[in-house]
Amino acid sequence: IVSTLVYLQRLHDAGVVLSTAKINAYLLVSLMSACKFLEDDCPSICEWAKIGLLSLEDVKGYERKLLIALRFRLYVQPEEFAAVSAELLTFGTFEDRGASPLAARFPFAHCTD
């Protein structure tokens, strides 16, 4: 989850608009990419497509866009991982997330159309 948040932040920093129409697909492929990078055994891309209710072509397309935007940088530095983990613990509930440092750091938490 932490690596997924880092990837989404990197996407945002690269200028990718994380609209409500795209956030689910980018969330799915970010999670999929983190799994593929960190785990030896994870679901196939076909299984990810089924999980996300997306076509295989869409998942491949979003994965390609993600990797290009991230310049294939999937490694998360330990310091960055620790910082995001600590912020995640302060996220709180939906009612108070606007006051959370995590909400300020990750603007995609408030998607636009």
PyMOL commands that set and color helices and strands:
alter all, ss='L'
color gray80, all
select helices_A, chain A and resi 2-13+20-38+45-52+56-69+78-89+97-99+101-105+107-110
alter helices_A, ss='H'
color red, helices_A
deselect
rebuild
show_as cartoon
